[in-house]
Amino acid sequence: MWFAVGHQGFCLVKVYIISDKFKVPFTFQNSRDEIVEYQNDIADVLGIYFEHKCVVGRIESANTTEVATNMINHFVYPDDSPVDAEDIKKYKNNATQMKALTDELYRKYDVVLKDFLENTPTEDIDDSGLIRTVLIAVCAVLGFLLLSMLALHIIKTRK
């Protein structure tokens, strides 16, 4: 980078691509405007409870009949690499901690955490390649056995 006075500046830039594997959706029973207003504060509280820095990805109105907002986040380690959503999901089983998180968000910011990781996209596993490979291997083995038995039959009948 060149500056107007002729000096150069360099910096190290790390780029992380956050796929669905790392995204953690939170659903709040509040309007989108309320969540946007407190998004940084909510991220700080989530970071404390989940023991990783929380980064807000996007905030969108949920497609439900009731007032609800989805806040799609990801969490990062101290070196800024993303935390797998499965690691965050482990906290969901701790009812005491989840109750404390819900209470704190309501007490401080009047937001109601309905749930999280509920709308996580599931990866469809494509087994067709594996199944095809297994079937080809089975056919090859059966073909080899057939040819072997045919060869043995011919050898035995010629003697």
C-alpha positions as CSV (number, residue, x, y, z in Angstrom):
1,M,0.0,0.0,0.0
2,W,1.5,3.4,-1.0
3,F,0.7,6.5,0.9
4,A,0.7,10.0,-0.4
5,V,4.1,10.8,1.2
6,G,5.8,7.8,-0.4
7,H,5.7,5.5,2.6
8,Q,4.8,1.8,2.3
9,G,2.6,-0.1,4.7
10,F,2.1,-3.9,5.0
11,C,-0.2,-5.9,7.0
12,L,-1.1,-9.6,7.4
13,V,-4.7,-10.4,6.5
14,K,-6.4,-13.7,7.3
15,V,-9.6,-14.6,5.5
16,Y,-11.9,-17.2,6.9
17,I,-14.8,-18.6,4.9
18,I,-17.7,-19.3,7.3
19,S,-19.7,-22.2,5.9
20,D,-23.0,-23.6,7.4
21,K,-20.9,-26.0,9.5
22,F,-19.9,-23.0,11.7
23,K,-23.1,-20.9,11.7
24,V,-25.2,-21.0,14.8
25,P,-28.8,-19.6,14.4
26,F,-30.5,-18.1,17.5
27,T,-34.2,-17.4,17.4
28,F,-35.6,-14.6,19.6
29,Q,-39.3,-13.8,20.2
30,N,-38.6,-10.1,19.5
31,S,-38.9,-7.9,16.5
32,R,-35.9,-7.5,14.1
33,D,-35.5,-3.9,15.2
34,E,-35.1,-4.8,18.8
35,I,-32.5,-7.4,18.0
36,V,-30.6,-5.1,15.7
37,E,-30.5,-2.4,18.5
38,Y,-28.9,-4.8,21.0
39,Q,-26.9,-7.0,18.6
40,N,-23.5,-6.2,19.9
41,D,-24.6,-6.5,23.5
42,I,-26.3,-9.9,22.8
43,A,-23.1,-11.1,21.0
44,D,-21.1,-10.2,24.1
45,V,-23.4,-12.1,26.4
46,L,-23.4,-15.1,24.1
47,G,-19.6,-15.0,23.9
48,I,-19.4,-15.1,27.7
49,Y,-21.8,-18.0,28.0
50,F,-20.4,-20.1,25.2
51,E,-16.8,-19.2,26.1
52,H,-15.9,-18.0,22.6
53,K,-16.1,-14.7,20.9
54,C,-19.4,-14.3,19.1
55,V,-19.6,-12.7,15.7
56,V,-23.0,-11.6,14.3
57,G,-23.4,-12.7,10.7
58,R,-26.9,-11.5,9.8
59,I,-30.3,-10.8,11.4
60,E,-33.5,-11.7,9.6
61,S,-37.1,-11.9,10.4
62,A,-38.2,-15.5,11.0
63,N,-40.9,-17.0,8.7
64,T,-43.4,-17.7,11.4
65,T,-46.9,-16.4,12.3
66,E,-45.6,-15.0,15.6
67,V,-43.0,-12.2,16.1
68,A,-39.6,-13.9,15.8
69,T,-36.1,-13.0,14.6
70,N,-33.2,-15.2,13.6
71,M,-29.8,-14.0,14.5
72,I,-27.2,-16.1,12.6
73,N,-23.8,-16.0,14.4
74,H,-20.5,-17.8,14.4
75,F,-18.1,-18.2,17.2
76,V,-14.3,-17.9,17.0
77,Y,-11.3,-19.0,18.9
78,P,-8.7,-16.5,20.2
79,D,-6.7,-17.0,16.9
80,D,-9.9,-15.9,15.0
81,S,-10.4,-19.4,13.5
82,P,-14.1,-20.5,13.5
83,V,-15.6,-22.8,16.1
84,D,-17.6,-25.7,14.8
85,A,-21.4,-25.4,15.5
86,E,-21.3,-28.9,17.0
87,D,-19.0,-27.6,19.8
88,I,-21.6,-24.9,20.6
89,K,-24.4,-27.4,20.5
90,K,-22.9,-29.2,23.5
91,Y,-23.9,-26.2,25.7
92,K,-27.6,-26.7,24.8
93,N,-27.7,-29.8,27.0
94,N,-26.8,-27.8,30.1
95,A,-30.3,-26.7,31.3
96,T,-28.9,-24.6,34.1
97,Q,-26.6,-22.6,31.9
98,M,-29.3,-22.1,29.2
99,K,-31.8,-20.9,31.8
100,A,-29.1,-18.4,33.1
101,L,-28.4,-17.2,29.6
102,T,-32.1,-16.7,28.8
103,D,-32.7,-14.9,32.1
104,E,-29.7,-12.6,31.6
105,L,-30.7,-11.6,28.0
106,Y,-34.3,-10.9,29.2
107,R,-33.2,-9.0,32.3
108,K,-30.6,-6.8,30.6
109,Y,-32.1,-6.2,27.1
110,D,-35.7,-7.4,27.3
111,V,-35.1,-10.0,24.5
112,V,-36.4,-13.5,24.7
113,L,-34.2,-16.3,23.5
114,K,-36.6,-18.9,22.1
115,D,-34.1,-21.5,20.9
116,F,-30.8,-21.9,19.0
117,L,-29.5,-24.5,16.5
118,E,-33.1,-25.3,15.7
119,N,-33.0,-24.3,12.1
120,T,-29.5,-25.6,11.4
121,P,-29.3,-26.9,7.8
122,T,-28.7,-30.6,7.7
123,E,-26.2,-31.9,5.2
124,D,-27.6,-34.5,2.9
125,I,-25.0,-37.3,2.6
126,D,-24.7,-38.4,-0.9
127,D,-24.1,-42.2,-0.7
128,S,-24.7,-42.9,-4.4
129,G,-20.9,-42.8,-5.2
130,L,-20.1,-45.2,-2.3
131,I,-23.0,-47.5,-3.1
132,R,-21.9,-47.6,-6.8
133,T,-18.3,-48.4,-5.8
134,V,-19.4,-51.3,-3.5
135,L,-21.7,-52.7,-6.2
136,I,-18.9,-52.6,-8.8
137,A,-16.6,-54.3,-6.4
138,V,-19.2,-57.0,-5.7
139,C,-19.8,-57.5,-9.4
140,A,-16.0,-57.8,-10.0
141,V,-15.6,-60.4,-7.3
142,L,-18.6,-62.4,-8.5
143,G,-17.4,-62.2,-12.1
144,F,-13.9,-63.4,-11.0
145,L,-15.5,-66.3,-9.2
146,L,-17.7,-67.2,-12.2
147,L,-14.7,-67.2,-14.5
148,S,-12.6,-69.2,-12.0
149,M,-15.4,-71.9,-11.7
150,L,-15.8,-72.0,-15.5
151,A,-12.1,-72.5,-16.0
152,L,-12.0,-75.2,-13.3
153,H,-15.0,-77.0,-14.9
154,I,-13.3,-76.9,-18.4
155,I,-10.1,-78.2,-16.9
156,K,-11.8,-81.1,-15.0
157,T,-14.0,-82.1,-18.0
158,R,-11.0,-82.3,-20.4
159,K,-9.1,-84.8,-18.3
